[in-house]
């Protein structure tokens, strides 16, 4: 007859340790989505500022040459902001990728350690 006892604490601890990598992956995913959302909000703000500046330039221009020169100035400023945003996006993507790789390595190490424990326990029981 089997002498196993029902221990809810042990069961919950096993589930918690088994699903810890999935929980960490979800947390990292939410962080990445939050950062991307904030990034998109910032880019939209840049475009909004550019649009408002274009409207102000159209209303304030005295001659067509003034208007064109102001448009060129505003467009150049926007292109510089977007270049900086592109570099920011690359950094964001690189950070998310490195975080994911690190989490995957940790999870794989944890699974390997648990597999070793289970194999050792089975070997003991068989012997």
N, C-alpha and C positions, 0 to 999 in steps of 0.2 A: 504494500500500500504506500501511496505517496505521502510524504510528510510536509508538503508545501502549505504555507499559510497565506491567506489573503492580506496583503499589506498595501493599502492604497497609496501611502507615501512613496513607497518604492516604485509603484507603477507610474505615478505622476512624475517622479524624478526621471524615470526612464524615458517617458514621453517628452519631457522638457529637454533632456539632453539630445534626444533623437531629432527633435524639431528645431533646436537652437540654430543650426545653419540656415534653415528656411526663414526663420524669424529675422536673423541678421541680414539675409538677402533682401527681405522686404523692407527693412529699415534703410538699407543702403539705397534701394530703389526709390523710396519716398524722398530721401535726401537729394538724390540726383534729379528727380522730377521737380522738386522745389527749386533747386538751383536753375534748372532750365526755364521754369516758369518765370523766375525773377529776371533771368537774362532776356527772355522775350519781352517782358514788361519794359525793361530798360531800352531795348531796341525800338519798341513801339513809341516810347517817350522821345527818343531821338528823332524819329520821323515826324511826330507831332510838333515838336519844337521847330523842325525844319519847315514844315508846312505853315505854321504860324508866322515864322520869319519871312517866308515867301509872300504871304498875304500882306504883311506889313511893308515889305519892300515894294510891292505893287502899288499900294496906296500912297507911299511916301515918295515915289520916284517922280522927278520933275521932267526928265527926258528919257527917251527909250535907251540911250546909252547908259544912263545912271542905273536904270532897271536891269539891263543886261549885266553890267559889272557887278551889281549887288547879287544877282542870281548866281553868277560864277563864283563869287566869294562864298555864298551860302552853300552851294553845292560842293565846293572844295572842303569846307568845314565838315559837312555831312560825310563826305567820303573818308576823311581822316577819322571821324568818330566810328564809322562802320569798319574801317580797317582795325581799329583798336578793339572793337566788339568781336571781330573775327578771331583775333588773337586770344581774347578772353574765352571765346567758345572752344577753341582748341585746348586751352588750359583746362577748361571745365570737362571736356570729353576725356582728356588724358587722366585727370584726377579720378573721374568715375571709373575708367577702365582699370587703373592701378588699384583702386579700392576693391573692385570686383575680383581681380586676380588674387589679391591678398586674402580676401574672404574665402575664395575657392581653395587656396592652399591650406588655410587654417581648417576648413571643413574636411578636406581630404586627409589631413593629418589626424584629425579627431576620429574620422571613420576608420582609418587604419589602426589607431590605438584601440578603439572599441572592438574591432574585428579580432585583434590579437588577444584581447581579454576573453572574448567569447570562445575563440579557438582553444585557449588554455583551459578554460572551464570545462569545455567538452572533453578535452584530453584527460583531465583529472577524473571526470565522471566515468569515462570509458575504462580507465586503468584500474 
